[in-house]
Amino acid sequence: MPLNRIANVVGGRLADVLDPEAQVTQPAVFDSREATTGSLFLALEGEHTDGHAYAEAAINKGATAALVTRPVGVPAIVVDDVLRAFGRLGHFLLHDGLAAAKVVAITGSAGKTSTKDLIAQVLPGNVVSTPQSFNNEIGLPLTVTMADRHTDYLVLEMGARHIGDIRDLTRIAPPDISVVTNVGTAHVGEFGGRENIAEAKGEIVEAVQPGGLAVLNADDDFVDVMRNRTQARVVTYGLAEEATIRATGIEIDGQGRASYTLVTPEGRAGVRLQFVGDVQVHNSLAAAAVAREAGLDVEQTAARLSEALPRSRWRMETTTRPDGVTIINDAYNANPHSMRHALDALAAMTRGQDQRSVAVLGRMNELGDDARGAHEEIGRYAAGLGLDHIILVGGDEAGWMQQGAGGVGGSAVHLPDQDAALELLHRILRAGDVVLVKASRGVQLQQLADALLHLNP
């Protein structure tokens, strides 16, 4: 796409451009180190840095131009607001060159990324999906620029911190299929309650295109009722008898992976997941509903689900060290809902085995006034599972979890930082132990998980 046409689409003007017909031929980037020949660099302004300072570096790496709010001395398209302009570009691309691609949009308080990864692997044809968790006003149009005229499906994760966020994202990429995984307490401090979270998540089904499909979790009352907010066809999934797509006969193996019988209106088939955690049953059922809409039969769907592999880092990422210690790195993010599921998986992996369970937990962010109670409840929940070791890392929130664990007679250790936790783990771990590491992203507990993997036994 030539620069002069991009400028026209986003309502900008060219600056320091020698050739207005110069083509952007590669996806957009917001990190100058990732710029390649033909890419478009987004000069975003953050709390700690200003992308305008890196525009020249991006051009030197081959970017055709930068999207900026002021001239920077290199080829650029100048706009009033980079994010808004980029959103307009994403919308235009979808309705121009990508009109044939079907948009699958996914949201929920937990499980969005794993569900996205499963859907992307079960769908037929050429599929482009959200990388990592690029699910906001930057990541969504960036994912759109990764698609081309051969793309059959665009699988987009949509996140929200406020009511209206998802509505804005669906205006950029109106969905043909919308999926809602659940309504939990992630970002409850921002939203002010689960009812408001449900209000925000439901925006994704209100936006489904005419003739489209809403895929809803029948086991979550806040989600199931969203059928009343859409004119689209509705397919439900879950363990409930009335769900359109169901799982029966669920079993969890020694590696925490689920197998079950997939039941659809057309038939049934066996599934054996490669993802860790029983929560993945629901995520895979959502993917099965999307695959059914795409025309796959139940045997094809079951086979693709059984072959699908985890793609996104730090989400129940399971690795066994040479000495036999298994590390589960689930430190990408955490909320009470995902904490309980991760702890359940840890308990299931060691139950009845000659293995010890070790939970290393840190703070859950953005819980607002519920923070203390939620952390105490997670401490109680972990202790109630009978885990062998509970190690709580950090400040007040870790202390609250320790208090919760102590309230039911559980033994939990509260340590001030990752160094202290690593030292303790080095002393106590032995072959066969399974260690879960989980906290909100801001805690950076994935660094501890990585250090454990490289710790010399």
N, C-alpha and C positions, 0 to 999 in steps of 0.2 A: 504494500500500500504506500503510495507516494506521500511525502511529507506535506505537500500542499493540500492533499485531500484529508489527511488526518487533522490538519489545522482547521479546515472547514468544518469537519464533523464535531470537533471539541470546542469550537468557538474561539480559537486562538489565532496567533499571528506568528509568522516565521521570523527568527532573529539569527543573524550570522550564518545563514544558510546560503551556500553557493549554488546548490542545485535543488530547486523546489521539487523536482521529480525523483530525488533520491528515495530509494525504497527501504521501508522497514519490512524485513523478511523473517524475523525471529521473535520469540516471545519477549514481552516486556520484563525488565528487571528493576529492582529497587536497591540492589547492592552492586556497586560499581565493579566489584571483583568478579561478578558473574556475567558482566557484559560480554557479548560476542559480536562478531561481524553481522550487522543487520538488525541488532536489537534496539529497543526503545528504552532509555533510562528514565526512571521516575525520580525526580528530585524532591523527595519528601522531607518535610521538616518535622523532627521529633523533639523530645525533651532534652536530649543530650547531644544531638548532632543535626546538621542541616545538609540534606542531600545535594544542595546547590554547590557545596564545596567539593563534591566528588564528580561533578558532571564532566569536567575535563578528563579525569581518569577513565571514565566510562567511554568517552569518545576515543581516547587513545587505545582502548581495548577493542574498538571496532563498532561501537554503537553508532547508529545512523544519526541519532539526535537525542536530545534530552527534553522531557516535559517539565517546564519550569514556571515560576511566577515572576521571574525577572531575567533579563538577558545575562548570560554568564560568560560570553566571549567564545562560545563554541556553538555549533549548529543546535538550534533549540526551537521548540514551539512554546510560546509564552501564553499562559492562561491565567485567569484570576485565582483558580483553586485547582491544584494538581489532582486531588482525589476526585472531585466532581467531574473534572474533564476526563479522567481515566474511566470513570463509570459510564460516561456518555459514549466513550470509545467502545467499551465492552458491549454495551447495549446495541450499538450500531453493527458491530461485527456479528453478533448473534442473528440479527435480522437481515444482514446482507449476505456475507459469505458463508454463514453457518446455519442458514435457515432450515436445512435438512436434518440437522442434529437435534435429537430429543434431549431435553434438559431434565435430569433427575436431581431433585433438591432434597437435602437431608438436614434435619435439625433434631435437637433433643438435649436434655441436660447432661446425659452421659451416653457414650457409645457411638457418637456421630462418626468418629474417624474410623473405627473398626467396621462399622456398617458401610461406610463409604468404600473402604478397601474391599470388602466382600462383594458389594454390588459391582464395583469396577471389574472384578474378576469373573463374575458369573454372566455378565451381559455379553451377547454375541457382537461380532463386528469390531469396528475401531472405536475404542473408548478412551476419553481423556478425563482424568479425575483430579480433584483438588490435591496438590502436593502437601504432604504433612497435614497441618491444620490451618491452611491459608483460607480461613472461612469468613473474612470480614470484607470491608469495602476496598481493601487493597488486594487481598488474596483472590477474591472472586473474579474480578475482571482480569487479573493476571492469569488465572486459569483459563479464561476464555481465549486469551491470546496464544495459549498453547495448542489450541485446536486448529484444524484446517478444513478444507472442503470435503475431505474424506472421512471426517469424524461422524460416527453414527450416534454416539451418546456422549453427553457432557455431564459428568457426575459431580455435583457441586455441594460441598458442605457449607451450611449457613449457620453462623453463630450470632449471638445477641447478648448485649449487656443492658439494653433498654427496650421498652416497647417502641415499636416502629423500626428497629434496626433490620429485622428480617423483611419487612415490607419494602424497605429501601433496596435491599439486595434482590428481591424478586422483581423489582422494577427494572433492574439491569438485566436479569435473567429469569423471565417468567417460566415457571416449571410446567412440564408436561406430566411429570410424576412427582408428587411430594411425599416424603417419608418423615414421620415423627416417631422417635425411638422411645422417649419417656419425658416426664416432667418431674424433675427432682428439685434439689436445693442449690445447685450450682449457681453462683452469682446472686443468691437470695438477698445478700446485703445491698446489691445494686437495685434489684427489682422491688424489694419490700414484701415478698411473700410468694408462695407457690401459685396462687391465683393469678398474680401478675406475670409470673413466668409462663404459665399456660396461655395467657392472653398473647404474649409475645410469640411463643412457639406456634400458636395456631394461625398466625399470619401466613405461614407457608402453605397451608391448605386453602386459605381464602384466595390465594394467587394462582391456583392451578388453572391452566388454560382450558377452554371449552373442549369437552371430550376427553379430558385427562383423568388422572387417577390419584386418589389420596390413599396412602398406605399407613394404617394406624395400629398402634399397639393395643390389642384388646384387653390386656392385663393391667393397663394403667388407666384408671377412671378419668384422669385429667386429659388423657389423649383420646380415649374412646369417644368421649362426648364431642370431640372436634368434628365429628361427622355432621354436626348441625351447623358448621361454619363454612361448608363448601357445597358447591353445586356439582362437584366432580363425582364420578363413581368412587365408591369406597370399598377397599379390601382390608380386612383386619388380619392380624397375626398374633400368635401367642400360644399359651398353654390351655386357655379356656376352650371348652367344648364348642362354643359358638363361633370361635375364630375361623376365618376362611382358610388360613394357612396355619397348621398346627404342628407341634412336636409331641410325640409320645415315646415312652420307653427310654427316657434319658438316662444315660450312664456316664460317669466321669472316670477316666483312667488315671493311672499313677502319675501321669504328667499334667493332670488337670484339664485334659481335653475331653470335650463332650462328644458322645455319639447318640443318635436318636433316629426315630422313624419320622420322616417328613410326610405329612398328610395334607393333601390338597383335594379339591372337589373332583379332580381327574384321576387321582390314584395316590399311591404311596411308594416311598423308596428310602433306603438307608443312607444316613449321612454320618461321616466321621470327620469332625472338624480338626484342623491343624492349629486353631487359635486356643489359647489357654483361658479357662474360666467358664463357668456355667452361664454367665451373662451373654456369652457369645451365641448361645442357642437363640435368644431373641433377636440378636443382630443378624444372624444368618437367616432367620425366618423372614425378616424384613427384606433381605436380599432375594429370598425365594419368591416373594410376592412380586418384586420388580422383574425378576427373570420370567415369571409366568406371564406378565403383561407383555414382555418382549417376545413371547411365542415359544419359549423353551418348555419341553414336557417335563414331568416330575423326575424321570430318570436322568435326563440331561442336567437338570438343576441340581439334583443330589450329587452327581458326579463332580460338577464344577465347584460346589460348596466344599466337597471333600478334598479337592485339590488346591483350594485357595490358601495362600500363605500370608502371614502378617507382613504388612509393608511399611508401617509407620513406627518410628523408633519410640522407645520408652513407654510403650503400652503393653504391659504384660510380656515384655521382651525377655525370653527365658534362655539362659545360657548355663551350661554345666562346666565348671572348672576341671582341669586335669585331676585334681584331688577328689572329685566327686561332689563338691559343694555346688548347689544350683542357685543361681541368682535370678530373681524375677524383678526386672527393672520396670516399674510402673509409675515412674516419677514425672511423667509429662504433666499430669494435673491430678487434682483430687477434690472430691466433695463427699458428703456423707454417703450418698448412694454408691458411688464408685469405690469408696473405701470398703464398704461392707462386702461388695462383690469380690474385691481383690482378696480380702481376708478369708472369705468363703473358699476361694480357689486355693489359697495357701493351706487351709485346713484340710480340704479334700485331697490335695496332693500328698499329704503326710499321714492321713488317717489310716490306721491299720497297717502302717509300714514301719520298718525299723529306721525311721528318719525323724529328725527334729524340725519343728517349725519355728522360724525366727521372723518376726515382723519388725521392721525398722520404719517408723512412721514420723512424719513431720506435719507442719501446719497446713490447714485447709484455709484458703483465702476467701475473701468476699462473702462471709456469712453474716455480716452485720451484727445485730443484737442477738442473734442465735449462736454466735461463735462459741461462747463458753459451754453452753448446753450441748451443742453438737460435738465438740471435742470430748467432753466428758462421756457422751453416749458412745462414741467410737472406742474410747478406752474400755468401757464396760463391755461392748460387743466383742472386742478382741480378747479380753480376759475370759468371757463366757465361752469362747471357742476352745479353750484349753490349750492355747499355743504354748510352746515350750519357753520361748523368750519373746518379750515385748520390749523393744528399745525405742524410746521416744526422744527425738532430737530437736533442740531449739529452745525457744523461750516460753512465754506464758502458756501458749496453746499446747505445747508438749506436756507442760505441767498439769494442765486441765485433763488431758488424756490419762496421765498417771493417776490423778485423783479418781477418775471414773473407773479405771481398772482396779484400784485398791478398794473401791466400794463394793466389789463383788468377790473380794478375796484374791484377786489376780496379782501376780508378781510382775511389775513393770519397772524398768530403769529409765530415769530421766537424765539425759546427758546434754551438755550445753551446746555442742557443735559436732560437725562431721568428723573432725580429727579424733575427738574422744570416742565417738561411736566406732570409727575404724579400728582404733586401738583395742577396744573391747571385743569387737568381732574377730579380730586377729587372734585373740587369746582363746575364745570359746568355740569357734567353728571347727567342725570335724566332718570327715567324709560322710556324705549322705544328707547333710543338712540342706534345708530349702529356705532361702532368705528372700522375703518380700521387701522391696524398698519403694515407699510410696509417700508422696506429699504433693502439694500444689507446685506449679512450675516455678514460682518465684523463690522457692526454697532451694532450688538447684540440687536436689537430692540425687539426681542422676549422676552427679559427680562422685558421690559415695558408692553408688552401684558400679560405676566404671572402675573406681579404685579397688573395690572388692574383687572384680574380675582379674585385675592385674596384681593382686596381692600375692606375694610369695608365701605359699602355705608353710 
